[in-house]
Each structure stands twice: as structure tokens, then as C-alpha cells.
Amino acid sequence: MTTGEQTPSKKTQILEATATLLSTKGLQALSFENVALEAGLSRQLVRYYYADLDSMVCDLCDHLGGSYRDTLVDGIVKVGKVERLKFFLDFFFDLAETHPMPVNLETYDAMIAYSVGCPQLKERMCDQYKILGQVIVHELKIAYPDLGSAACEELSFMFVSMMHAHWSFVASLGHTRDHSRLARRAFDRLIQSYVEDSSDVPVIERPWARSR
């Protein structure tokens, strides 16, 4: 293995520095100067890779999504076809002991705030969350074959909503991580309530639809 393969690329170095900056100092600290300082690189080099902050934060979104995906795939391979839904839910509430979540939860909160003025980032984040929702729908259908499609779609949206709100409270506002067990157990109860309701009448026609 060459030295270049052993060390992160300059782009990766910049993105990881951006994630650290956002998670420790917040969106108000985001600047080329601060990213360069965090990365141990020159401002000129950071500007060589990124002409503007929007493109940097969009790439960061993809970078973080990839780190979650890699950890999940590794966990799925190890659990096989047994209790995959349980692993997914445990992972996203940081209760999967052998596969902890990447430590960048505050960064996601900062990116949500940044997306208000950055349509490209908003699209990428919406796509990532929707893909996660589709995965949860698939796993719900496997784990609970009697659940109808409407129930699975609604549960997937509720899971992603609950998961994001949970980490906003825990990571960004400082509530203890003990609350992960509370949220995880609450979602089990929500699933059970849908299992016991066989009507499968959708609350809304298109979960995950967006207003433009």
C-alpha cells in the first residue's frame, strides 16, 4: 500500500475538518479560514478544492452518508437475515454495541439549518432521508409481513422523524444518551400499535411528499 493510500485525501481531510468544526462550534463558525485551521491546511488549498461553502457542505452530506452506509452494510453482513430490522433500529438510536453510530450528530443539525438557504443541500438531505425511509419500509415488510403498505410507509416516516428529533435533543441540546432506550422502546410500541390495527387506511395519500 502506498503512502497516498494510507492517508486520507486532501478533500477527505477538508470534509472531516468541516464536520468537526460544525459539531463543536456550530454553523456560525463555518468559514474557509476556520475549516483550513481545523484541517491544518492553507486557506488557498481549501479554496482550490471548493470554490464556495455550498459545494463543500453538499460534499460533506455525501461523505457523512457514506460513513453511515459503510457501518450499516458491515453490520447487516454480520447479522445476516436474522433480526435485521432490530439491528437497523438499534443502530440509529446508537444501541448496536458492535456498530456504534459515527460521531457527527451535531453536524447533521448544522446542515439542516444550512439547507434553509442552500437548495442543493436540501435536495441531498431529503434524498438521503427518503432512501433511509425506503430501507425501513423494506425491513418492516420482512419482519411484519401482515403490515400493509400504508402502515409501513407511515412507520418509516415516523421513524426518520423520531430519530432526527431524538438526536437534536440528545446530541445538540445535551440530554443524556440514556434517552436512546426510551425512544427505541417507544418506536417498538408504535410498531405494535400498527400491527394490532389491521385497517391499513392511510392517514395521508403520499407519505414523504414535499411542498415546493
C-alpha positions, 0 to 999 in steps of 0.5 A, spaced: 500 500 500 502 506 498 503 512 502 497 516 498 493 510 500 494 510 507 492 517 508 486 520 507 485 525 501 486 532 501 478 533 500 477 527 505 481 531 510 477 538 508 470 534 509 472 531 516 475 538 518 468 541 516 464 536 520 468 537 526 468 544 526 460 544 525 459 539 531 463 543 536 462 550 534 456 550 530 454 553 523 456 560 525 463 558 525 463 555 518 468 559 514 474 557 509 479 560 514 476 556 520 475 549 516 483 550 513 485 551 521 481 545 523 484 541 517 491 544 518 491 546 511 492 553 507 486 557 506 488 557 498 488 549 498 481 549 501 479 554 496 482 550 490 478 544 492 471 548 493 470 554 490 464 556 495 461 553 502 455 550 498 459 545 494 463 543 500 457 542 505 453 538 499 460 534 499 460 533 506 452 530 506 455 525 501 461 523 505 457 523 512 452 518 508 457 514 506 460 513 513 453 511 515 452 506 509 459 503 510 457 501 518 450 499 516 452 494 510 458 491 515 453 490 520 447 487 516 453 482 513 454 480 520 447 479 522 445 476 516 437 475 515 436 474 522 433 480 526 435 485 521 430 490 522 432 490 530 439 491 528 437 497 523 433 500 529 438 499 534 443 502 530 440 509 529 438 510 536 446 508 537 444 501 541 448 496 536 454 495 541 458 492 535 456 498 530 456 504 534 453 510 530 459 515 527 460 521 531 457 527 527 450 528 530 451 535 531 453 536 524 447 533 521 443 539 525 448 544 522 446 542 515 439 542 516 439 549 518 444 550 512 439 547 507 434 553 509 438 557 504 442 552 500 437 548 495 442 543 493 443 541 500 436 540 501 435 536 495 441 531 498 438 531 505 431 529 503 434 524 498 438 521 503 432 521 508 427 518 503 432 512 501 433 511 509 425 511 509 425 506 503 430 501 507 425 501 513 419 500 509 423 494 506 425 491 513 418 492 516 415 488 510 420 482 512 419 482 519 411 484 519 409 481 513 401 482 515 403 490 515 400 493 509 403 498 505 400 504 508 402 502 515 409 501 513 410 507 509 407 511 515 412 507 520 418 509 516 416 516 516 415 516 523 421 513 524 426 518 520 422 523 524 423 520 531 430 519 530 432 526 527 428 529 533 431 524 538 438 526 536 437 534 536 435 533 543 440 528 545 446 530 541 445 538 540 441 540 546 445 535 551 440 530 554 443 524 556 444 518 551 440 514 556 434 517 552 436 512 546 432 506 550 426 510 551 425 512 544 427 505 541 422 502 546 417 507 544 418 506 536 417 498 538 410 500 541 408 504 535 410 498 531 405 494 535 400 499 535 400 498 527 400 491 527 394 490 532 390 495 527 389 491 521 385 497 517 391 499 513 387 506 511 392 511 510 392 517 514 395 521 508 395 519 500 403 520 499 407 519 505 414 523 504 411 528 499 414 535 499 411 542 498 415 546 493 
